[in-house]
């Protein structure tokens, strides 16, 4: 019989990712990541999952999973400025 540590280890070994519930303007959705092992190299891919609002029959999926788009560079620049509070580059980088 397996003890609790062996059971947890089995689940930890099988884990492929994690998701978090988000509230959007059109309802709830999930964001997170999946981690795939490609020839011994693990790679995390950010994903987003939405309910299938266009389900036309019982065989259609309830949810659809998509690769997340990265935030536009302009948004990232604004976040960096806000976090550093410094709009200029150090002279060593100019």
C-alpha positions as CSV (number, residue, x, y, z in Angstrom):
1,X,0.0,0.0,0.0
2,X,1.3,3.5,-0.9
3,X,1.8,6.0,1.9
4,X,0.8,9.7,1.6
5,X,4.3,10.8,0.5
6,X,4.4,8.3,-2.3
7,X,0.9,9.4,-3.5
8,X,1.9,13.1,-3.4
9,X,5.1,12.3,-5.2
10,X,3.2,10.5,-8.0
11,X,0.9,13.5,-8.4
12,X,3.9,15.9,-8.4
13,X,5.7,13.8,-11.0
14,X,2.6,13.9,-13.3
15,X,1.9,17.7,-12.8
16,X,1.9,19.5,-16.2
17,X,0.9,23.1,-15.1
18,X,-1.4,25.3,-13.2
19,X,-4.3,27.6,-13.8
20,X,-5.8,30.7,-12.0
21,X,-9.3,32.0,-12.3
22,X,-9.6,35.5,-13.7
23,X,-12.6,37.9,-14.0
24,X,-12.8,39.4,-17.5
25,X,-15.3,41.8,-19.1
26,X,-17.0,38.8,-20.8
27,X,-17.0,36.5,-17.8
28,X,-14.6,34.2,-16.0
29,X,-11.6,32.5,-17.6
30,X,-8.4,30.7,-16.6
31,X,-4.8,31.8,-17.1
32,X,-1.8,29.7,-16.3
33,X,0.9,27.6,-17.9
34,X,1.6,24.1,-19.1
35,X,5.0,22.5,-18.9
36,X,6.0,20.0,-21.6
37,X,9.1,17.8,-21.6
38,X,10.7,17.8,-25.1
39,X,13.6,15.3,-25.2
40,X,14.5,15.9,-21.6
41,X,14.1,19.7,-21.8
42,X,11.2,21.1,-19.9
43,X,9.5,24.2,-21.4
44,X,6.7,26.3,-19.8
45,X,4.2,27.8,-22.1
46,X,1.8,30.4,-20.9
47,X,-1.8,29.7,-21.8
48,X,-5.4,31.0,-21.4
49,X,-8.6,28.9,-21.3
50,X,-12.1,30.2,-22.1
51,X,-15.5,28.5,-22.0
52,X,-16.6,27.5,-25.5
53,X,-19.5,30.0,-26.0
54,X,-20.1,28.6,-29.5
55,X,-20.9,25.1,-28.5
56,X,-23.2,23.7,-31.2
57,X,-23.6,20.1,-29.9
58,X,-22.8,17.8,-27.0
59,X,-19.6,16.6,-28.6
60,X,-18.1,20.1,-28.9
61,X,-15.6,21.0,-26.1
62,X,-16.7,22.8,-23.0
63,X,-13.5,24.9,-22.9
64,X,-10.8,25.9,-25.4
65,X,-7.1,26.4,-24.6
66,X,-5.0,29.0,-26.3
67,X,-1.3,30.1,-26.2
68,X,-1.2,33.5,-24.4
69,X,0.0,36.5,-26.3
70,X,2.8,38.5,-24.7
71,X,2.0,42.0,-23.7
72,X,2.9,44.6,-26.2
73,X,6.4,46.1,-25.8
74,X,5.0,49.6,-25.0
75,X,3.0,48.1,-22.1
76,X,6.2,46.4,-20.8
77,X,8.2,49.6,-21.1
78,X,5.6,51.5,-19.0
79,X,5.7,48.7,-16.3
80,X,9.5,48.9,-16.2
81,X,9.4,52.7,-15.8
82,X,6.8,52.5,-13.1
83,X,8.8,49.8,-11.2
84,X,12.2,51.6,-11.4
85,X,11.0,55.2,-11.3
86,X,13.9,56.1,-13.6
87,X,13.2,57.3,-17.2
88,X,16.8,57.6,-18.3
89,X,19.4,54.9,-19.1
90,X,22.6,54.9,-16.9
91,X,25.5,56.4,-18.7
92,X,27.3,53.1,-18.7
93,X,24.6,51.8,-21.1
94,X,24.6,54.8,-23.5
